[in-house]
Amino acid sequence: MNFIETRGNDGQRPEKVSFSQAILSPISSFGGIYSPESLPDLGGDFLGRHLGSSYKTLAKSVLEAFEIDIDAATIDKALALYDEFDDPSNPVPVVKVLDDLYVSELYHGPTRAFKDMALQPFGIVLSSIAQKRNENYLILAATSGDTGPAALETFKNKANVRVACMYPVGGTSDVQRLQMVTEDAANLKVIGVKGDFDDTQNALKRLLASETFNKKLDEKNISLSAANSVNFGRIIFQTIYHIHSYLELVRQNAISLGEKVYLNVPSGNFGNALGGYYAMKMGLPVEKILIASNNNNILTQLITTGAYDLRTLSVVPTTSPAMDILKSSNIERILFDLFGEARTKELMRQLDTDKYYQLSNDELAQIQNIFAADYCNDDEGKAYIKNTFANGYLMDPHTATCFKAYETCRDKELKTIVYSTAEWTKFSPVIANALTGEIDTHDIDALKSIAKEANIEIPSMINELFDKEITQKSIIEKEAIEEEILSFL
Ligand SMILES: *Cc1c(COP(=O)(O)O)cnc(C)c1O
């Protein structure tokens, strides 16, 4: 399968690239990104054939259908990482929480957030391509908390790859920071930046585009790549768990094969939701995809009104920080898929220059045929956490945003799969506050009180963090980032 450019071709770059090229250099002509030229059709009997399949067997079949240029041994090695999840026989448990609401838990990997679902296998794939080509890559990452730990975890000690990961000092939870600053592999560099997440993200974009920086890397024989979800190497692994979760509902006799469901996704950069959209196009019986946001509700605005209007907005901090995003990168792939490259280029240019675009009525109708959306504020989220816990289920504040969309966006009584994107351990102060009213400034206190309240144990990989040696000590001004990275190389 080949990949084509969301904003059309500039006459300089190739018009089509292979999967491995698209993941090594994810940016295409005119600042666009790569999308699949066509999607595989899984075919009528695919789901039936995989009713008894393990997660890995299903994953292998889905990846085969994509016909990517990665050899079978590498795919096997990548998928073997799901064996390191809590329960190798069921890396993604699906749990019934309300009559029609099932939670698909995507957080049972090493860093306790759903970023592991894609970044774990992606690390193997990227490193293996780099080795085969005998090339060296620097992966830049800017993180507000979950991407950083997952990227470091997957690339540690991998050949031909180095990672420089920037986080805003004071902008992450204790657990997220400790997951990064206790990493000690020689190919990893973690940099605390005095500033906010936007400062680190802007620095990353500046470096990716900087000719002098790229030239200096060239001299060292290193190329740049990025591990955020504009990279299709992550998206491909995110189609699989939607299919798995559907099959799990069939296995639990919640639905019959072929019956439609709602997918309900807590969204930021729209990678998770895009995976669901592709799964639907590949033949998964989906009624609609419900998009949940927090007070940074640009996606609700887009899907309910057709306007993407950043003119008067700035990011507001919420209790679901991984969704504190206004420029949602993967919307571009939806625009491209529905409206084509010329229109996508036009809309993205308007967003760049005017901070605004408005879809036509016809375009909006096409979007609403597939998506519905609502947002959940922090108080509502807290109430969902508390009430759902009273019903016997503990969840994190990102997952909680879906419960609002579940109540307001369904017009049919169909079973609904809510995606849980983080374990309670990653956002413990918010959860402890919702459960008991306490205000903890340190994660360790909140973790202990939730563990007591829920009568569960703090997972060992979280508990151990508090005793590990801090090896990554760089804390710098944002002006010094480039120099810091070059001296690491
Ligand atoms: C990254 C993240 C999200 C948002 O996912 P997207 O694919 O960017 O929409 C939601 N919740 C958590 C906990 C995350 O880490």
The ligand as a MOL file (V3000), in Angstrom:
LIG
                    3D

  0  0  0     0  0            999 V3000
M  V30 BEGIN CTAB
M  V30 COUNTS 15 15 0 0 0
M  V30 BEGIN ATOM
M  V30 1 C -3.0260 11.2680 24.1080 0
M  V30 2 C -4.1730 11.0880 25.0290 0
M  V30 3 C -5.5080 11.3780 24.6240 0
M  V30 4 C -5.8510 11.9610 23.2750 0
M  V30 5 O -5.6850 11.0470 22.2390 0
M  V30 6 P -5.6320 11.5170 20.7040 0
M  V30 7 O -5.3420 10.3130 19.9310 0
M  V30 8 O -4.5500 12.5540 20.6260 0
M  V30 9 O -6.9780 12.1240 20.3820 0
M  V30 10 C -6.5290 11.1390 25.5400 0
M  V30 11 N -6.2670 10.6630 26.7820 0
M  V30 12 C -5.0110 10.3990 27.2060 0
M  V30 13 C -4.8010 9.9190 28.5930 0
M  V30 14 C -3.9260 10.5810 26.3420 0
M  V30 15 O -2.6650 10.3250 26.7810 0
M  V30 END ATOM
M  V30 BEGIN BOND
M  V30 1 1 1 2
M  V30 2 1 2 3
M  V30 3 2 2 14
M  V30 4 1 3 4
M  V30 5 2 3 10
M  V30 6 1 4 5
M  V30 7 1 5 6
M  V30 8 2 6 7
M  V30 9 1 6 8
M  V30 10 1 6 9
M  V30 11 1 10 11
M  V30 12 2 11 12
M  V30 13 1 12 13
M  V30 14 1 12 14
M  V30 15 1 14 15
M  V30 END BOND
M  V30 END CTAB
M  END
